[in-house]
Structure formats: C-alpha cells, structure tokens
Amino acid sequence: GVTPRSGWAVDPFGYSSTMPYLLKRSNLTAMLIQRVHYAIKKHFAATQNLEFMWRQTWDPDSSTDIFCHMMPFYSYDVPHTCGPDPKICCQFDFKRLPGGRINCPWKVPPRAITDANVAERAQLLLDQYRKKSKLYRSKVLLVPLGDDFRYDKPQEWDAQFLNYQRIFDFLNSRPDLHVQAQFGTLSDYFDALYKKVGIVPGMRPPGFPVLTGDFFSYADREDHYWTGYFTSRPFYKSLDRVLEAHLRGAEILYSLALAHARRASADSRYPLSDYALLSNARRNLGLFQHHDAIAGTAKEAVAVDYGVRLLHSLTNLKHVIINAAHYLVLGDKDMYHHDPAAPFLGMDETRSSQDSLPERTVIKMDTSPRFLVVFNPLEQERLSVVLVLVDSPHVRVLSEEGQPLPSQLSAVWNSATEVVPDVYQVSVLARLPALGLRVLQLHKSPDGQATPRSSTRLYLHGRDVPVRKPKAVPLHVFPAAADDFCLENQHLQACFSGRTGLLQSLRQAGEEQVHRVSSNFLIYGTRTSKDKSGAYLFLPDGEAKPYTPKDPPVVRVVEGPLFSEVASYYQHVQTVVRLYNVPGVEGLSLDVSCLVDIRDHINKELALRFSTDIESDDTFFTDLNGFQVCSR
C-alpha cells in the first residue's frame, strides 16, 4: 500500500537520462544519484549545482523535469556522507565501535556518545555538516547513514539510533547553534526542502539550475573509468534481451487469448495459471536489472543464480506463448484442450542449461504437412525472413491458404568446413500481421518442386583441412584465399576483403560514392600495475593491437534469392555478415553477428572496430536504453 515518491540510485555506475524520464512518468517527484565522475562532482559542488531539475534534451519546456540530488563525495558509505573529511565522518559510524568486525581505515575509531563527550562530539560532527551544506543552495541538509549489508542485526540499529539521538538531542537543545537535526527518510528530506523554499513537491525551486544530458562514463578516481562493465558477461546481457522480448510477446498473446476465451465464456478451459508465470518472469527480469546483475559484476555464484532464474522464466514464457498461440490459431475454439503433458506446439529452440547456447529445433518432415506458427509482437505489419531447420532438402513452404511462399534452402554448418548431416535451413519470406499470428505449411516435396538452393563458396586460405560437403546444396571449395568481392541487393552493395572475410565498404543503390566501413578485430591488453581491467574497469595497456590468430580465416560465402552472407572463421571468433535481398527494413540493413570464445585469453579483450570515412569530427551518438539517442 506504499506509493514511492523518491528515486534512490546510489550504486549504478553512471546514469542515463532515460531514468529521470521514467521516474517522472511514474509520478515520482524527486530522485538521488551518487556515482558521477569525480570531476563533474567537483565542478557542481564549486558552483552549488549539486541539486538541479533534470530535463530531457528533446523537451522544449519543463514537462519532463524532475528534481535531482547528487551526492557530493566519493562514496555513499558513512565516512563519505557527513562532510568532506572521511577520517571524521567514520567516527560517527557506530557499527565500527571498537570490538566489532569492521573498523575505520583512518585509525581513529568511533566513541560511544555519553553526557561527558556529547558536546565535543556534536560540535565536531556539526562542523562537517556545515561544510557539506555550503555545497548546496538550500538550508536543508541530507546525511545518509548506511552502507552495503547493513542493519541486519538489532545491535547495529541500537548503536546507530541511540548514539545519534543523543547528538540530535544536544544539538536541538542549543538555540545558539541554529540547527535542527532529526532522523528521516529520503522523501522526508525532499519534503523539508520543498517546505523551506515554499514550493509544491516536484516543482522547480526558485534559483535552482536545469540540466540536460546524462552522466556517462563514470570514474571514481584518476583514469579509472567504469566502462569495463559495458561488455562484462555479454552472454547474460543477451539472455536478458531474449527474455525481455519473450515477455512482451507472451503478455500480448496471453491477453489476446484470454480476452477471446472470456468473450466465448471459455475461460474455465484456458490455463489462467499462466498469469503467475508472466508475473514471475517479470520479477526475474526486473531483478536482473540490478546494477550488479545486467552489468555483469556479480560474484560467480550469484551470476549463476541469475542465469538459472532467467532460463527458468524463458522456458515458462515459451509455454505461455504456446498455450495462447494454440488457442488463437484454432478455427473452432470448442476444440481447445489444454494438456500440459502434451503441448499442441513445439518450442522453436531449447537451452540445456543456464550457460548454454540455444539449440534450434529441427522439424522432422513427413508425408503429411508440418505447420509453423509465427508471431509478430510489433505494432506494424512486417515482411520478414523466417528461419527454420528441417531434416530434408525436399521441402516446400506454403501459406495457410496453400500459396507457395518465396524461400531458400541452405546447409547448416557445425564448423568452418563441416556441415551438420541431414539438417537444412529453410528461409521463408512471410508477411506477418501486426500483433498477429501467421501459420505456414511445410510440405515434403518431390525433387522437381524443391525450394531454391543457395550456392556456397568456401575459401580455405591455404589451410589443409578436410571438408565435409552437404549433399543437397551446391558447394565450391577454393584452396586459396578469395579476391575482394561484393554482395548486393536492391538497396545496398557491401564489399568484403577476400583475405579476412570482413566488411570493407558500403554503397547505397543509385549512388556513386562508396563509403569506407572497414572492420577488423583488435586486442586490448591490460596494465602491468596492480590496477587491471576487470568486470568494472577498462584499464588497457595502451592502444588496441591487431588481432593475430594462429591461422588465417576460412571464409564461406553463401548466395541465394532471399539472403547472402559471409562467414569468417577465426581461432577465437566466427563472424557472419548477412544481407537480406527483400523489400522493407531488413533489406536496408546489414545483420552482423559474432560467436566468441576467448577462454584461453588471460587479461585480454577482443574488440570489433568499424572504421569509416564519415567526417563527424569529435561528435558521435550512442543509444540510451533503446529509448533515445544521445549526442556526445
């Protein structure tokens, strides 16, 4: 029954400007942040700008404004919250009283407050409070009193409360000190500030500044930039997005199916228990937004627990999607029967454990047609290439009405030179209705009516490796490296290095100008000093150096009516650049994917760099939360 009014975010590593927007839209009236670059803190403190209205860059007035308090010092722990001197502030963290498990690094311990020392102790603390208050514009001061893993035992509650209450009682009994000190919540602080300056909560206090922009990247000292976490544990960052997409799809389909069932008075036969699976998935996804979860900075056992939760929810959401799609595709809803032991539809892919790559389901072809149900969770109709694995090259794809659909048959590869036997990928061009389902038919076909095959060229680059050829898809093997070559569709021409298999340039259809977009892999080392790159920090040992694998890459070029692609196999990474030959958005873009295994690399990071001839000077743009783009 509690409605939050204030945002508290002391430990994310830098702050996106999307956050104040979301908090404002959630009816919060103020927020607090802490981990901001130390140079920005210093400047804001010097100019009394640590409290401000945070506004979106694209907002012409003040509709997105939210009041924001920035903490001024190094940390959110007690030594860094009472004032500028941590040696003094630490003496007022009463969990650190002598005899406890933690102490003050500055070698001066706290002392319990007594009648004999309260005057001296209170004056010492008040001096820190006054120095801190000079960094802010109002006469109301916030002094947080906490840290990680605190208030887990009653003894600490008593130590903090009783000692501080003695200090507060002394301060409040001395009118000549001109101070009123009390315990309070974050919202109590903001309420007191609003009251002092005489405004309604959420309004801009007179004379306070307005800020636009964000607070990336964060550094807490020297050149210790906390940008290492951008790429830490990327597997789980990917799993997060997969779960998020499935959650959106499952929520939409469950809502549509349930509305349908209720209208037909059939909701008693529908698995309403799926709602609990949706709620649980939402909670696990929400939990993973923690600053040590999606950031990739949790301890190993905690990271595994997150992974187990994400996979559990992903599997449950696939069941929710299957149940809803089952109900919605039936022409006669009276035929619907929910049997958890025998799902009507199979899953598109499975994961054997929380740290496994997904394995796509292979559809076994038979004399009777197999049906494929495809869902589009977007609000726009899409013309999309749908990929499916089958166990026969003799396959045709028809619409629900029996019309043939454009398709392409390709081999599936286990490695650079070895195909998966008796498994083929069928790519189908299908028009998918907005927020809708489409049923496709897969028919085993006589040889004469087969799906168009893609053709494949394999360049071995002088390597003596055996090649296992596909049976039903043409393959041409070249012992040497390729010359430079290009792929194109009606929108784009993409040219590649024959030696590396990596992208070199792009040209838009109808234009003569070729844009250099060369890509190459690089290696960052880390410093030889004690401070090294890790889950949080990016501390390279200088400029990146070219990635030099043991062997040259095997390059595979696939060309077909719906898509063409270039796959390059290196020792530690395989990369695929795909160009779709279809109208619409997919044909306007290049699809780039990398599968990386650097387990034999110690203190090294692999990077893919795109170098262009775009003359943007020092300006570049980055995405913020998939919500907005920020100029830097």
Sequence and secondary structure as in RCSB ss.txt:
>XXXX:A:sequence
GVTPRSGWAVDPFGYSSTMPYLLKRSNLTAMLIQRVHYAIKKHFAATQNLEFMWRQTWDPDSSTDIFCHMMPFYS
YDVPHTCGPDPKICCQFDFKRLPGGRINCPWKVPPRAITDANVAERAQLLLDQYRKKSKLYRSKVLLVPLGDDFR
YDKPQEWDAQFLNYQRIFDFLNSRPDLHVQAQFGTLSDYFDALYKKVGIVPGMRPPGFPVLTGDFFSYADREDHY
WTGYFTSRPFYKSLDRVLEAHLRGAEILYSLALAHARRASADSRYPLSDYALLSNARRNLGLFQHHDAIAGTAKE
AVAVDYGVRLLHSLTNLKHVIINAAHYLVLGDKDMYHHDPAAPFLGMDETRSSQDSLPERTVIKMDTSPRFLVVF
NPLEQERLSVVLVLVDSPHVRVLSEEGQPLPSQLSAVWNSATEVVPDVYQVSVLARLPALGLRVLQLHKSPDGQA
TPRSSTRLYLHGRDVPVRKPKAVPLHVFPAAADDFCLENQHLQACFSGRTGLLQSLRQAGEEQVHRVSSNFLIYG
TRTSKDKSGAYLFLPDGEAKPYTPKDPPVVRVVEGPLFSEVASYYQHVQTVVRLYNVPGVEGLSLDVSCLVDIRD
HINKELALRFSTDIESDDTFFTDLNGFQVCSR
>XXXX:A:secstr
     EEEESSSSSB THHHHHHHHTT  EEEE    HHHHHHHHHTT SEEEEE TT SSSTT EEEEE  SS 
SSGGGTSSS HHHHGGG GGGSTTSS   TTS       TTTHHHHHHHHHHHHHHHHTTSSSS        TT 
S SHHHHHHHHHHHHHHHHHHHT GGG        HHHHHHHHHHHHT  TTS  TT  EEES B S BSSTT B
  GGGSSSHHHHHHHHHHHHHHHHHHHHHHHHHHHHHHTT GGGS TTHHHHHHHHHHHHHHTTSTTTTTS S H
HHHHHHHHHHHHHHHHHHHHHHHHHHHHH SSGGG    TTS SS  SEE SSTTS  EE EE   SS EEEEEE
  SSS EEEEEEEEES S EEEEETTS B  EEEEEEESSSSBEEEEEEEEEEEEEE TT EEEEEEEE  GGG 
  B EEEEE TT     B  SSS EEEESS    EEEE SSEEEEE TTT  EEEEEETT    EEEEEEEEEE 
B SSS    SS   BSSS EE   SS  EEEEEE SSEEEEEEE SSEEEEEEEE SSSGGGGSEEEEEEE  TT
 SS EEEEEEEE    TT  EEEETTTEEEE 
